[in-house]
Amino acid sequence: MEQQKLPNSTLILVFGILSIVTCCCYGIIGLILGIIAIILANKATKVYAENPEAYTGYSNVKTGKILAIIGVVLSAIYVAYVIFLFATVGYAGIMEQYQDALQQMGQ
C-alpha cells in the first residue's frame, strides 16, 4: 500500500510559522492563524491516529502545532499589552511616544 501525504500537513506548518511572524501585528493576525493551525492539526492527528501506516508528514503536523501554540501565546500576550496601553495611556499618548521615538531617530 502506498503512503499518502497527511492532509494539510504543509499548511499547518506554514500557518504555525506565520502565527509567530505576525504576532506583532497587534496580535490579531497571529492569533487567528495560530488557532486555525491548531484546529487543523487536531483534525490531522485524528486522521493519522486511525491509520498511521497509511500517511506520511506527521512530523510537519507536530512541528506546526507546536509553532502555532507558541504563536497563539505570543499573540495573546501582545494583545493584552496593546489593551493595557490603550487603557492606561490612550491613543494620544501612544502617538506622542511614537512621534518622540521618530524624532530621536532623526537626530
Beta strands, then each sheet from edge to edge (+ up, - down):
strand 1: 4-5
strand 2: 55-56
sheet 1: 1+ 2+
end
